[in-house]
């Protein structure tokens, strides 16, 4: 028995070592489950419209604005606002699945293009460009490159002539050369000091670029939320569109009744 246990233990060590080198072998991590915890399962979703007459609660924001859509795992009532869910997914995806106590694989089920329950199959080409291309391509590198390209374009077309004229006038001005005793110390300083100043300037520029990229990303995330809100179909209850259609029919009936009443008055006159 001892020899058999040693052989099994040695086989387990070999499997872990081969897996670390890229060989597809089942390991202990693949077959182990924590006590009292089940792996999250993929689940379909239900979409409901929260109205003033039928308000819905939200797991994240608690209060849902009227005439907005909420999602819940199918056959449950654990709703979350569609806009709040997408914002949370973009800002901190690690907090999404704990909303349902890690029972469901929400990110893989609802926001993966390979899943049959993906929300992106309803957003069309506009949603594909915003979500897949601008936000997900290269983990944000495409968006940062686009921001840098737009900055260079604006610099070359508009700012460069103005800045060049202003710098030329400033470099030959008396005000600039009156402070020669101050900036000449930096101009003739040792190379390590110049390198340090260059590093500080580079970090400052990169920080400003990241802030600008985050500002643009937040705007695109809000646009993505609007696209999801517009295109995700309602699967439970009456949709807002049907309510608006009924209101329009009622308005048309009232307008037709008024026109008939006016025509009757004209005939009577």
MOVENHU-V474209 format. One record per residue. N is the residue number from 1. RES is the residue in three letters. PSI is psi in whole degrees, 0 to 359 (* if undefined). NEAR is the number of other ideal C-beta (glycine too) atoms within 8 Angstrom. D_LAST is the distance of its C-alpha to the last C-alpha in Angstrom with 2 decimals. Layout:
n->N res->RES psi->PSI near->NEAR d_last->D_LAST
n->N res->RES psi->PSI near->NEAR d_last->D_LAST
This chain:
n->1 res->UNK psi->320 near->4 d_last->112.19
n->2 res->UNK psi->318 near->5 d_last->112.82
n->3 res->UNK psi->320 near->6 d_last->113.25
n->4 res->UNK psi->318 near->7 d_last->110.03
n->5 res->UNK psi->320 near->8 d_last->108.11
n->6 res->UNK psi->321 near->8 d_last->109.61
n->7 res->UNK psi->318 near->8 d_last->108.65
n->8 res->UNK psi->319 near->8 d_last->105.04
n->9 res->UNK psi->320 near->8 d_last->104.87
n->10 res->UNK psi->322 near->8 d_last->106.34
n->11 res->UNK psi->323 near->8 d_last->103.79
n->12 res->UNK psi->318 near->9 d_last->100.98
n->13 res->UNK psi->318 near->8 d_last->102.35
n->14 res->UNK psi->320 near->8 d_last->102.58
n->15 res->UNK psi->316 near->11 d_last->98.96
n->16 res->UNK psi->320 near->10 d_last->97.70
n->17 res->UNK psi->319 near->8 d_last->99.81
n->18 res->UNK psi->324 near->9 d_last->98.65
n->19 res->UNK psi->323 near->11 d_last->94.99
n->20 res->UNK psi->337 near->6 d_last->95.46
n->21 res->UNK psi->7 near->6 d_last->96.65
n->22 res->UNK psi->5 near->5 d_last->93.51
n->23 res->UNK psi->127 near->6 d_last->94.67
n->24 res->UNK psi->94 near->4 d_last->91.93
n->25 res->UNK psi->142 near->7 d_last->93.69
n->26 res->UNK psi->131 near->5 d_last->92.30
n->27 res->UNK psi->178 near->9 d_last->93.35
n->28 res->UNK psi->329 near->7 d_last->93.45
n->29 res->UNK psi->329 near->5 d_last->90.22
n->30 res->UNK psi->333 near->6 d_last->88.39
n->31 res->UNK psi->0 near->6 d_last->89.52
n->32 res->UNK psi->146 near->6 d_last->89.63
n->33 res->UNK psi->135 near->6 d_last->86.95
n->34 res->UNK psi->152 near->5 d_last->87.06
n->35 res->UNK psi->127 near->4 d_last->87.66
n->36 res->UNK psi->10 near->3 d_last->84.43
n->37 res->UNK psi->131 near->7 d_last->82.30
n->38 res->UNK psi->148 near->6 d_last->80.63
n->39 res->UNK psi->143 near->5 d_last->79.61
n->40 res->UNK psi->140 near->10 d_last->75.86
n->41 res->UNK psi->150 near->8 d_last->73.99
n->42 res->UNK psi->140 near->9 d_last->71.22
n->43 res->UNK psi->149 near->11 d_last->67.92
n->44 res->UNK psi->171 near->7 d_last->64.38
n->45 res->UNK psi->156 near->13 d_last->61.43
n->46 res->UNK psi->138 near->12 d_last->58.16
n->47 res->UNK psi->130 near->13 d_last->55.21
n->48 res->UNK psi->145 near->14 d_last->52.70
n->49 res->UNK psi->124 near->14 d_last->49.74
n->50 res->UNK psi->119 near->15 d_last->50.17
n->51 res->UNK psi->175 near->10 d_last->46.87
n->52 res->UNK psi->325 near->5 d_last->46.05
n->53 res->UNK psi->333 near->4 d_last->45.59
n->54 res->UNK psi->74 near->8 d_last->48.75
n->55 res->UNK psi->151 near->9 d_last->51.15
n->56 res->UNK psi->147 near->9 d_last->54.47
n->57 res->UNK psi->159 near->8 d_last->57.77
n->58 res->UNK psi->137 near->13 d_last->59.85
n->59 res->UNK psi->339 near->8 d_last->63.63
n->60 res->UNK psi->308 near->10 d_last->63.88
n->61 res->UNK psi->357 near->7 d_last->61.23
n->62 res->UNK psi->310 near->5 d_last->60.47
n->63 res->UNK psi->130 near->6 d_last->56.82
n->64 res->UNK psi->135 near->13 d_last->54.45
n->65 res->UNK psi->146 near->7 d_last->51.34
n->66 res->UNK psi->149 near->8 d_last->48.06
n->67 res->UNK psi->38 near->7 d_last->46.77
n->68 res->UNK psi->158 near->12 d_last->50.25
n->69 res->UNK psi->144 near->12 d_last->52.46
n->70 res->UNK psi->150 near->15 d_last->55.71
n->71 res->UNK psi->153 near->14 d_last->58.53
n->72 res->UNK psi->150 near->12 d_last->61.09
n->73 res->UNK psi->144 near->13 d_last->63.88
n->74 res->UNK psi->138 near->8 d_last->62.66
n->75 res->UNK psi->22 near->4 d_last->62.61
n->76 res->UNK psi->170 near->7 d_last->63.06
n->77 res->UNK psi->22 near->4 d_last->60.94
n->78 res->UNK psi->79 near->9 d_last->62.95
n->79 res->UNK psi->154 near->14 d_last->60.11
n->80 res->UNK psi->142 near->13 d_last->60.39
n->81 res->UNK psi->137 near->16 d_last->57.76
n->82 res->UNK psi->319 near->15 d_last->57.69
n->83 res->UNK psi->317 near->10 d_last->57.68
n->84 res->UNK psi->322 near->11 d_last->60.48
n->85 res->UNK psi->317 near->12 d_last->62.52
n->86 res->UNK psi->321 near->12 d_last->62.38
n->87 res->UNK psi->316 near->10 d_last->63.26
n->88 res->UNK psi->324 near->12 d_last->66.17
n->89 res->UNK psi->325 near->10 d_last->67.33
n->90 res->UNK psi->329 near->10 d_last->67.48
n->91 res->UNK psi->315 near->5 d_last->69.09
n->92 res->UNK psi->85 near->5 d_last->71.51
n->93 res->UNK psi->342 near->8 d_last->71.52
n->94 res->UNK psi->345 near->5 d_last->74.40
n->95 res->UNK psi->3 near->7 d_last->72.07
n->96 res->UNK psi->302 near->11 d_last->69.58
n->97 res->UNK psi->329 near->10 d_last->71.43
n->98 res->UNK psi->346 near->8 d_last->72.89
n->99 res->UNK psi->327 near->11 d_last->69.31
n->100 res->UNK psi->28 near->11 d_last->69.81
n->101 res->UNK psi->33 near->5 d_last->73.51
n->102 res->UNK psi->29 near->8 d_last->74.52
n->103 res->UNK psi->332 near->8 d_last->73.61
n->104 res->UNK psi->145 near->12 d_last->71.48
n->105 res->UNK psi->80 near->10 d_last->72.12
n->106 res->UNK psi->313 near->14 d_last->68.78
n->107 res->UNK psi->318 near->11 d_last->69.70
n->108 res->UNK psi->332 near->8 d_last->71.25
n->109 res->UNK psi->316 near->15 d_last->68.56
n->110 res->UNK psi->338 near->11 d_last->65.33
n->111 res->UNK psi->18 near->10 d_last->66.35
n->112 res->UNK psi->134 near->9 d_last->68.87
n->113 res->UNK psi->340 near->6 d_last->67.92
n->114 res->UNK psi->349 near->4 d_last->70.41
n->115 res->UNK psi->142 near->10 d_last->68.85
n->116 res->UNK psi->347 near->3 d_last->66.47
n->117 res->UNK psi->15 near->10 d_last->64.42
n->118 res->UNK psi->139 near->12 d_last->64.08
n->119 res->UNK psi->338 near->11 d_last->60.86
n->120 res->UNK psi->349 near->11 d_last->61.34
n->121 res->UNK psi->355 near->5 d_last->60.47
n->122 res->UNK psi->355 near->9 d_last->56.78
n->123 res->UNK psi->345 near->13 d_last->56.66
n->124 res->UNK psi->192 near->7 d_last->56.87
n->125 res->UNK psi->326 near->5 d_last->58.52
n->126 res->UNK psi->315 near->8 d_last->57.20
n->127 res->UNK psi->326 near->14 d_last->58.76
n->128 res->UNK psi->316 near->11 d_last->61.94
n->129 res->UNK psi->319 near->9 d_last->62.34
n->130 res->UNK psi->312 near->13 d_last->61.74
n->131 res->UNK psi->305 near->13 d_last->63.76
n->132 res->UNK psi->317 near->11 d_last->66.51
n->133 res->UNK psi->308 near->10 d_last->67.09
n->134 res->UNK psi->319 near->12 d_last->66.45
n->135 res->UNK psi->324 near->14 d_last->67.48
n->136 res->UNK psi->340 near->7 d_last->69.97
n->137 res->UNK psi->121 near->9 d_last->71.72
n->138 res->UNK psi->25 near->5 d_last->75.29
n->139 res->UNK psi->40 near->4 d_last->74.64
n->140 res->UNK psi->355 near->9 d_last->72.73
n->141 res->UNK psi->326 near->8 d_last->75.03
n->142 res->UNK psi->318 near->10 d_last->72.40
n->143 res->UNK psi->318 near->14 d_last->70.01
n->144 res->UNK psi->319 near->10 d_last->72.81
n->145 res->UNK psi->324 near->8 d_last->73.80
n->146 res->UNK psi->320 near->9 d_last->70.24
n->147 res->UNK psi->316 near->12 d_last->70.08
n->148 res->UNK psi->318 near->9 d_last->73.44
n->149 res->UNK psi->319 near->8 d_last->72.36
n->150 res->UNK psi->323 near->8 d_last->69.20
n->151 res->UNK psi->316 near->9 d_last->71.33
n->152 res->UNK psi->322 near->8 d_last->73.79
n->153 res->UNK psi->315 near->8 d_last->71.03
n->154 res->UNK psi->323 near->9 d_last->69.48
n->155 res->UNK psi->316 near->9 d_last->73.00
n->156 res->UNK psi->327 near->6 d_last->73.90
n->157 res->UNK psi->323 near->7 d_last->70.69
n->158 res->UNK psi->311 near->7 d_last->69.84
n->159 res->UNK psi->327 near->8 d_last->72.42
n->160 res->UNK psi->313 near->9 d_last->75.72
n->161 res->UNK psi->322 near->7 d_last->75.57
n->162 res->UNK psi->315 near->8 d_last->74.57
n->163 res->UNK psi->320 near->8 d_last->77.18
n->164 res->UNK psi->316 near->8 d_last->79.86
n->165 res->UNK psi->316 near->8 d_last->79.29
n->166 res->UNK psi->319 near->8 d_last->79.26
n->167 res->UNK psi->319 near->8 d_last->82.43
n->168 res->UNK psi->317 near->8 d_last->84.30
n->169 res->UNK psi->325 near->8 d_last->83.53
n->170 res->UNK psi->320 near->9 d_last->84.45
n->171 res->UNK psi->335 near->7 d_last->87.74
n->172 res->UNK psi->9 near->6 d_last->88.99
n->173 res->UNK psi->157 near->8 d_last->87.78
n->174 res->UNK psi->331 near->5 d_last->90.22
n->175 res->UNK psi->317 near->7 d_last->88.50
n->176 res->UNK psi->315 near->9 d_last->89.24
n->177 res->UNK psi->346 near->7 d_last->92.89
n->178 res->UNK psi->338 near->6 d_last->93.41
n->179 res->UNK psi->28 near->8 d_last->93.22
n->180 res->UNK psi->324 near->7 d_last->95.77
n->181 res->UNK psi->338 near->5 d_last->98.14
n->182 res->UNK psi->307 near->6 d_last->95.64
n->183 res->UNK psi->347 near->7 d_last->94.19
n->184 res->UNK psi->332 near->8 d_last->97.47
n->185 res->UNK psi->324 near->8 d_last->98.92
n->186 res->UNK psi->322 near->9 d_last->96.31
n->187 res->UNK psi->326 near->6 d_last->96.64
n->188 res->UNK psi->20 near->5 d_last->100.43
n->189 res->UNK psi->171 near->7 d_last->100.40
n->190 res->UNK psi->160 near->5 d_last->102.03
n->191 res->UNK psi->320 near->5 d_last->100.31
n->192 res->UNK psi->322 near->6 d_last->99.75
n->193 res->UNK psi->318 near->9 d_last->97.76
n->194 res->UNK psi->320 near->10 d_last->95.64
n->195 res->UNK psi->320 near->8 d_last->95.10
n->196 res->UNK psi->316 near->8 d_last->94.04
n->197 res->UNK psi->323 near->9 d_last->91.56
n->198 res->UNK psi->320 near->8 d_last->90.21
n->199 res->UNK psi->319 near->8 d_last->89.77
n->200 res->UNK psi->319 near->8 d_last->87.93
n->201 res->UNK psi->322 near->8 d_last->85.62
n->202 res->UNK psi->317 near->8 d_last->85.01
n->203 res->UNK psi->321 near->8 d_last->84.17
n->204 res->UNK psi->316 near->8 d_last->81.77
n->205 res->UNK psi->319 near->8 d_last->80.02
n->206 res->UNK psi->321 near->8 d_last->79.85
n->207 res->UNK psi->317 near->8 d_last->78.44
n->208 res->UNK psi->323 near->8 d_last->75.67
n->209 res->UNK psi->319 near->11 d_last->74.93
n->210 res->UNK psi->321 near->8 d_last->74.72
n->211 res->UNK psi->318 near->8 d_last->72.36
n->212 res->UNK psi->319 near->10 d_last->70.10
n->213 res->UNK psi->319 near->12 d_last->70.26
n->214 res->UNK psi->323 near->8 d_last->69.37
n->215 res->UNK psi->315 near->8 d_last->66.39
n->216 res->UNK psi->321 near->10 d_last->65.14
n->217 res->UNK psi->319 near->12 d_last->65.93
n->218 res->UNK psi->321 near->8 d_last->63.94
n->219 res->UNK psi->319 near->8 d_last->60.91
n->220 res->UNK psi->326 near->12 d_last->61.36
n->221 res->UNK psi->319 near->12 d_last->61.79
n->222 res->UNK psi->322 near->8 d_last->58.44
n->223 res->UNK psi->321 near->9 d_last->56.93
n->224 res->UNK psi->321 near->14 d_last->58.63
n->225 res->UNK psi->318 near->12 d_last->57.16
n->226 res->UNK psi->321 near->8 d_last->53.63
n->227 res->UNK psi->316 near->13 d_last->54.31
n->228 res->UNK psi->318 near->14 d_last->55.62
n->229 res->UNK psi->326 near->11 d_last->52.68
n->230 res->UNK psi->326 near->6 d_last->50.23
n->231 res->UNK psi->340 near->10 d_last->52.10
n->232 res->UNK psi->124 near->13 d_last->53.92
n->233 res->UNK psi->151 near->7 d_last->52.04
n->234 res->UNK psi->126 near->12 d_last->51.28
n->235 res->UNK psi->344 near->7 d_last->53.35
n->236 res->UNK psi->129 near->6 d_last->52.60
n->237 res->UNK psi->181 near->7 d_last->49.21
n->238 res->UNK psi->142 near->6 d_last->45.77
n->239 res->UNK psi->166 near->9 d_last->45.58
n->240 res->UNK psi->327 near->9 d_last->43.52
n->241 res->UNK psi->321 near->6 d_last->41.92
n->242 res->UNK psi->323 near->8 d_last->40.61
n->243 res->UNK psi->317 near->10 d_last->39.18
n->244 res->UNK psi->325 near->8 d_last->37.41
n->245 res->UNK psi->319 near->8 d_last->36.17
n->246 res->UNK psi->321 near->8 d_last->34.74
n->247 res->UNK psi->320 near->8 d_last->33.07
n->248 res->UNK psi->322 near->8 d_last->31.54
n->249 res->UNK psi->319 near->8 d_last->30.29
n->250 res->UNK psi->319 near->8 d_last->28.72
n->251 res->UNK psi->321 near->8 d_last->27.06
n->252 res->UNK psi->321 near->8 d_last->25.76
n->253 res->UNK psi->320 near->8 d_last->24.40
n->254 res->UNK psi->319 near->8 d_last->22.63
n->255 res->UNK psi->320 near->8 d_last->21.18
n->256 res->UNK psi->321 near->8 d_last->20.04
n->257 res->UNK psi->320 near->8 d_last->18.48
n->258 res->UNK psi->319 near->8 d_last->16.60
n->259 res->UNK psi->322 near->8 d_last->15.37
n->260 res->UNK psi->321 near->8 d_last->14.29
n->261 res->UNK psi->320 near->8 d_last->12.50
n->262 res->UNK psi->322 near->8 d_last->10.62
n->263 res->UNK psi->324 near->8 d_last->9.86
n->264 res->UNK psi->322 near->8 d_last->8.67
n->265 res->UNK psi->321 near->8 d_last->6.22
n->266 res->UNK psi->320 near->7 d_last->5.12
n->267 res->UNK psi->324 near->6 d_last->5.44
n->268 res->UNK psi->321 near->5 d_last->3.81
n->269 res->UNK psi->* near->4 d_last->0.00
